[in-house]
Every structure is written in structure tokens, then in C-alpha cells.
Amino acid sequence: MDYYIKDINLAKKGKKAVEISLNDMPGIVELERMYSDKKPLAGVKITGCVIVTYETAAFILLLKKLGADLRWSSDNKYASLDDACAYIASEGVPIFATSELTDEKFFWCMKQSAKFPVGGNSKFAWPDIVIDDGCDITRFLHEKFPEAYDNLKGTCEQTTCGVNAHQNLKKEGKLKTIVINVNESVTKSKFDNIYGSRESLIEGIQSTINIQIGGKKAIVYGYGEVGKGCAKVLRGMGANICVVEIDPIIAMQAKMEGFEILSREEAATTGEIFVSATGCIKTIAEQDIVLMRNGAILMNMGHGNMEIDTEFLLRTKKFEVEEINEGLKKIKITDDRNIFLLADGYLVNLVGASGHPPRVMSITYTNHVLAILEILNNPGKYQKGEIYRMPRTLDEQAARLNFPSIGGKLTILSDEQEKYLGCKKEGPFKREDYRY
């Protein structure tokens, strides 16, 4: 058995759920139609380290249909869907992920997903392509198995936090591969990050703690793309939104949307719902937690469990912790003050619910496929140790694949307009440096 999952008997359930998701993943379906006969990924060894949802399962099986040799693990110890993992394993893809992993098993799974058996002996090969979420497996391989990068053709990274971590490796002179920054393709950051967060946050909250959001004061830490999605949906539910920021330009954006900007101390002492979406460690830390009112609710929409100081809350043994349900802990700060922590500080929309809806994940995974093909088909364009954004033409292709209904309704430039704007009728329609 070349897999590590909870229960293979869950495969039938997982298959049904994946098929439902595929109904709203037009980009994935169209890529299969375009490429499954051509097998453009034949012989390409791909290691993925991305949380396994139904949408991820659809993506993994697409890569297999395009010919890839796959091995997979999760960047999250708690949030992978066991029935999705079982379905992937039943389709012959080596997968190493469950809904609950120890630290030791988490890194063991990463290692297994990166080692491709060669023949029937103990020899193995390293991947040609890595698909990463948060730079987790990239850092793991850099630290433990640097030889894995000798023949690696490239990495695709899909999160803000992960891009920052790759940038830090580059600054330190340690980045050993080509990185395609999938996260900052327009069709990823403006759709997955904003609209995906906007729809999945509420499911995560209400699945773990049944509360009335309307009328409460909600603090959003970080008004980037994810923060924007969170703030707007919470406002739509009737919450009073305030934002905590470090960046004056982004704070100005929040202000112009009608949101109040608060200092950390003001936020901690007045907030009722706290949502972290920064990609930074200790966004909500001891200095904030000790000031919070009775009944405060803490959750993370950023990355990992690093944004809320769970070490202080759960592991210092300073507080009495009561598990209300699998995704909710009640923490006694003082005799008359309790706070509630959702999903142990991990992503509340994934641990507490089923993650982003299929359409936005179809867009993100379409970008991954296009990025992988770009790396393989145009190796001369890219250099190891550098980070690149997706070409604008691929961004536009991702949009067309995932919203086919707009194709016949887009206006076509006249010859005069084409000349005036300086762009071709078929695109790309914006400069590479244009900020949507």
C-alpha cells in the first residue's frame, strides 16, 4: 500500500463528493478535454503539498489524467478530508494525508510524497515539479534534502504566506529552484483570496460555534485580499467591522470602504469577533488576548496556526481549556472571563468547514496546470533561484476556461481601437505590470 490515509473504505463517499464539486469546476473539466489525449505531463514526477479537499482531489486526478506521476501530502495537519484522500488512493495515486496528524507523522508524510520509488528496490527519485501551499514542503526539502533540487524543474506556490517565504529564501541566497508565483496571478488573488474567503468564512464560523454575527463588533487583522473578503461578508451579515493594519495604503483602502482603523489595544479591548488574515506570526498574541472581553471569539483565515499565539493559549498550561466540540475550545482567562478559540487557530474555513467553493478553486488549480505547462514548455525563459509571476496571457486563459459563458459576449476591438490601445484583439489586454 503506497499511501497513508484514515480509511480506504471512505473512497465511495469521496468519489460522490468530488463528482458534485466537478459540476462547478469548468476549468478543470475543460483542461481534461483539451489535454487528456495528449498527455502533456507524461513522465513528469509531481509532488504536491496542498490540503486535500474535494476540489484538490479533482485537481490531483486531472494531473494524473494528463499523464503525471504523482505523490501527495497536505500542508495542514488537521483539515484534509478523509473521504477525499481515500478516493484519491483508490484511483492509484500515492497520498499521505489524514484529518489528524501528529507533528512527526506530518513531516513523515511530506517525505513520502517527495520520494518516487525506482524499480522494486529501495532506490528513489526526487520530483520534477513541486506544488506548494505556504512553502512548507519547499522549506522541508531545503533543510532536510537539498539534493532534491539538483534536477527540479520548478515550483508553483499558491499562497501569500508561501510567496513571502520563497522571497526570504531568495534574499538569503538559498532558493534552489524556479518558482512560479501562482498566488499573485490576478485570477487567483482576486478570486480565490477574496471571493473564496467571502463564502467559506461564514460556513467555518457557524459549523464550529453557532452565534449571531449581526450586531457584533468584528476585528479583521490584515486588509489584504483575504481580509477584504472576510470584512465584506461579515459586514453583509450585519457586523460592525474594524481593521487592524500595518500598511498605510491598505489601511486607507479599508477606511475608504467605511471600516474603522483601530490600534491593537483598541481592537483587543472592544472586539467581540477576531479574524486574523495577515500571513504573519503572532498577529493575535499574549498582549492582545489578556485584554479581551468575556466571550471573545478568535479565528484564523491566514495560514497554518501561527497567526494566533496558540502556544500561549493552549500549551503554557496557564489556562483551563475545555473542548466544546472538535473545532471549538473554551479557554478560561480569569474567573470571570472566557474566550473561544476556533479550529485550534488553524484555518477556520478548512478545519471547521469544507474550504473554498469549487469555482474559485477551479480557477486556482487551472492556474497551477497552466504554470506547470509553462515551466515544462519554456524552460529557457526561467532561471533557478528566481520567482516569476504568471504571464498575463495565461491569466486571461484561466478566466476564459472557468467562465466559458462570457466568451461569446466579450467585445472585440476594432482595428482602430486595437491600434489606439496598443494591444491585440485576442489579448493580452493589460500590461504585465498592470494592477487590477
N, C-alpha and C positions, 0 to 999 in steps of 0.2 A: 504494500500500500504506500504509494508515493504521495501521501497527503496527511495533514493533521487537522482534523475538524471535530466537531462535537458528536455528530451522528449522521451517518450516510443515509439513514432511513428517512431523513427530512428532505431528501432530494426532490421527491414528487411535489411536495408543498412548495419548495423553492422554485421549481420549474413553472408552476402555475403563476406565481407572483411575478416572475421575470417576464413571462408572456404578456401579462397585463401591463407591465411597465413599457414594454416594447410598443404597445399601442400608441404611446405618446413620445416615442423616440425616433422621429422620422430621419434624422441624420444618420443614426446607426443603421437603420433599415436600408437607407439609400446607399450607404457605403458598402454594405454587404452585396447589394445588387450590382454595384459598379465593379467591385474588385474580387468577389469570391471565386470566380472562374480564373482570374489572372494570378491569384496567389502572390501578390507583391511582397509579402513578408515570409515567403518560403525560406526555411533555413535560418531565419533571424531569431536569435535567442533573446527573449524579452523577460526581464524581471520587473514585476510590479509590486509596489508597496503602497497600496491605497486601501482605505477602509472598504469592506465588502458589503455593499448594499445590492438590491435587486438591479439597480441601474449599472453598478460596477460589474455585476455578473454578465449583463448583456454586452457590455464593452469587452470583457475578457473573452467571451465566446465569439464575438466578432473578430478579435485579433486571431483567435485560433482558426476561424474560417478563412481568414486572409493568409493562412499558412504559417503563422508564428509558432515557435517552440516556446511555451510559456511556463513560468513558475511565479507564484503569487504569495504575498503576505499582506498584513494590514499595518497601517501606521497608528492604529488605535487599539489598545488592549481590550476594550470593553464593547465596542459598538458594532462590530461586524455581525451580520445576520446569519445565524447558523444554518437556516434552510437554504439561503443563497450559496453559502460555502459548500453545502452538501450537493447542491445541483451542479456546481462547477466541478467538484471532484467526480461526480457520476459521469460527467462528459469527458473525463480523461485528462483534466488539467490539474497538475500538481499544485495544491493550495494548502497554505499553512496559516490558518486563522480560525478563531472562535470568538464567541461573545464575551469570554472571560479568560485572560491570560495573565500569568504571573510575569514579573519583570524578566526572570530567567527564561521562561518559555517564549516571551515576546521577542527577545533577541535571537533565540534559537530558531524561531520561525523565519526571521529575516535571513539568517544564514542559510537555511534550507532553500529559501526562494532564490538565492543568488547562485547556488551551485547546481550546474547542469550535468547529470551523470553522463559519462562517456563509456560506451560498451557495458559489459557486465561486471566490471571490477570497481575498485574504489577511486578511479580517476574521475575528474570532473572538469568542466569548462566554466568560464565566467560569462556573464551576459554580454550581448552586443548593444542592447538598449536598456536603459532603466527608466521606469515611470515612477516618479516620486511625488509624495504629498507631505510637505513640511521638511524636506531634506533629511528625513530620518534614515533611510537606508543609505543615502549618499554619505552622511557623516559616519555611519556604522562601517561602511566599506573603506572609507578613507582612513579610519582609525585602526581597524582590525585586519583588513585585507587590501592594502594599497595595490597589490599586484593585479587586482580585479580590473584596474583601469588601463592595463597595458594595451588591450585590444578593444576597449569600449568605444563604440562609435558615437554615443551621445546619451543625454539625459533630458527628459521632459519633466518640468516642475509645475505643479498646478496651484500652489498657494502663495499668498503674500509673505507669510512667515518663512516658507521654504525658499522663496526667491531671495529674501534678505539673508538667510543663512548661506546660500550659494554665493551671494555677493561678498560676504565676510570671508569665505574660503578663498575667493579670488583675491581680495585685498591682502590676505596673508600669504599669497603665492602657493596655496595648497590645492587649488581646483585643478583636477586632473583630466577633465573631460569637457566636451562641448555641452552646453546647457541651452535648451530652448525654453524660454520663459513663457509657458502656456498661460500662466496666470494673468499676464498683462495684455494678452490679446483682447481686443475690445469685446468680442463675443463671449469671452469668459468673464472678465472682471465686471462688466456692466450688466451681465445677465445672471450667471451663477451666483456671484457675490451679493448683488443687490436683490434680484427677484427670487433667487433660491432661498436666501436668508429670510426674506419677507414672508414667504409662505411656510417655511419649516419651523421658524421660531415658535409660533403660537402652538403648533402641534406638540412641540417639545415641552413647553410650559404646562399645557393642560393635561398632557399624558402623565406628568410626574406630580404636579400639585394643582388641584382644582381650585382656582382663585378667580375672583372678579378683577380683571385688568383695568377696566374703565374706572376713572376717578382716582387712580393711584399715581404717585409720582415715580416715574421710571427714569433711572440714570443709565445712559448709554456711554460707555467708555470707549472712545475712538469713533470718529465720524468718517471713517473711510468707506469703501463700498459696502462692506458687511454692516458697518454701523448705520449707514444710510438706510439699508433695507430694514434693519431692526427698529430704528427710530420711527420710520414711516408706518410700519404695521402696528406698532404699539400706539402711535397717535391715532391710527384708524380704529383701534379698539377702545379709544377714549381715555388713554393715559395722558398725564401731563409730562412731557418729555424734557429732560435736561441733559446736556452733553458735557463730558469732561474730555479735554483735548490738550495736546502739547504743541500743535501746529497752528499758527495764527491764521493761515489761509483756509485750512479746513474748518477751524472754529468760525471763521467768517461765513463759510458756506452754511454751517448749521444755524448761525444767527439769522441769515437771510431766509432760511426756511421757517423761522419763527420759534426756534428752540433756544432755550436759555443756556448760557455757558456758566458752569459752576466750577469753583475750585474743588480739589479733592475733599477738603474738610467740609465745605458746604454740602457737597454731594452726599458724603457719608452720614452726616447728621440729619439730613432731611429726606433722603430717598427711601422708597419702600420696595421697589424692584430694581435690581442692579444687573446690568448686562455688560459683560466685557467683550470687546471686539477689536483688540489692538494688535495681537500678534507679539506682545511683549510680556516678559516675565513680571510677576507680582504687580499687575495692574491694580488689583484689589488686594491690598496687603494688610499686615497687622495694624498699621497706623489708621487704616480705614475701618477695619472690622470692629475695633474696640469702640468706635464712635457710633455704630449703627443702632437704630432703634429696635425695640422688640418687634419680632415678626418680619424683619427684613429678609428678602428672598434673593439669593445670589446664583448667577448662572453665567456660563461661558459660551460665546459664539465665535471665539477666535481660533486658537489651536491648542491641541494637547490639553493638559491640565495645569499649565504653567502660569496662566493669567491670574487665577485666583490662588492665593497662598494657602493651598490645602495642607502643606506641611505644618503650618501654624495651626490650622483649624483641626486637623484630624490626627496628626502624628506626634505632636508635642505632649499629648496627654494632659493638656491644661483644661480641657473642657469635657463635659459629659456629652457623649454623642449617642443619639438614638436613631436607629434606622426605621423610618416610617414605611417605606417601600423600597423596591430595588433601586429606584432613581432619586430617592429623597432622604436626606438626613436632617434631623433636628439637632441643633448644637446649642447647648446651654452656655451662654457667655457669662452671665451673672444670675443670681437667684430670680431676678425679675426680667431677664432679657434672654430671649431665644432667637436664633436666626436659622434660616433654612437654606441648605446647600443642595442644588440640583445636579444630578449626574456626577457626583464626586468632583465637580469642577471641570469635567470633560465636556465636549460639545453637547449641549443640551438637545439640539435638534437631531443628533445622531444616536447618542446613548439613550435619550429619553423618547425618541421617536424614530422615524424611518428615513430621516435626512431630506435633502432637497428633492423636489418633484422631478419626474422623469424628463420633462422637456429641457430644463436648464442643464441637467446632467448629460443629456444627449448632445447639447452644444459643446460642453466641456470635453467630452470624450471624442467628439468629432475633431476638435482641435488637436487632441493627442494623436489621433490617427494621421491627420494631415501633417503634423510636426514630425512624426516618425518617418513618413514617406519623404518629407523634405530632406531630412538628415541623410537618409539612405540614397536618394536620387541625386543629391547635390553636395557631395562631401567636400568638394573644393571650395565651397562658399564659406566654410566654417572652420575655426581653429580651436584646438584644445585649450582649455583654460579661459575661454571667453563665454559670455552669456548673451544670447540673442533673443530678440522678440520675433514673434511670428510675422512673416511678410504680410502686408495688407491684403494681397490677393487671396491668401488662404483664409484670412478673417472673413472676407466677403463670401468666399465659397462656403464657409461654415454657416453663415447666415442663410444662404440660399438653400443649403441642404436641410436645415432644420425648420425653415418656414417656407416650404415649397409653394404655398398659396400666394405668396407675394410676388413670385417670379413673373407671372404674366401681367402684373399690374404696375410694375415699376416703369416710370417714364424713361424713354430713350432720348438721349441728347440728339439734337440736330447737328449737322456738320458745322454750322456757325457757332452753336453753343459749345461743341467739343473743342473747337479752336480757341474760343474765348477763355474757357476754363483751364485749358491745357491738360485735359485728361481724356482718356479713350472712352468710347461709348460703352465698352464692355468692362471698364474699370481697370485698375483701382481708381476710386473716386476721391480719395483723400491722400495727402502726403503721408509718408511713413511716420513723420513726427507730429501729425495732427492729433490733437487730444479731444476725443469725443465727450 
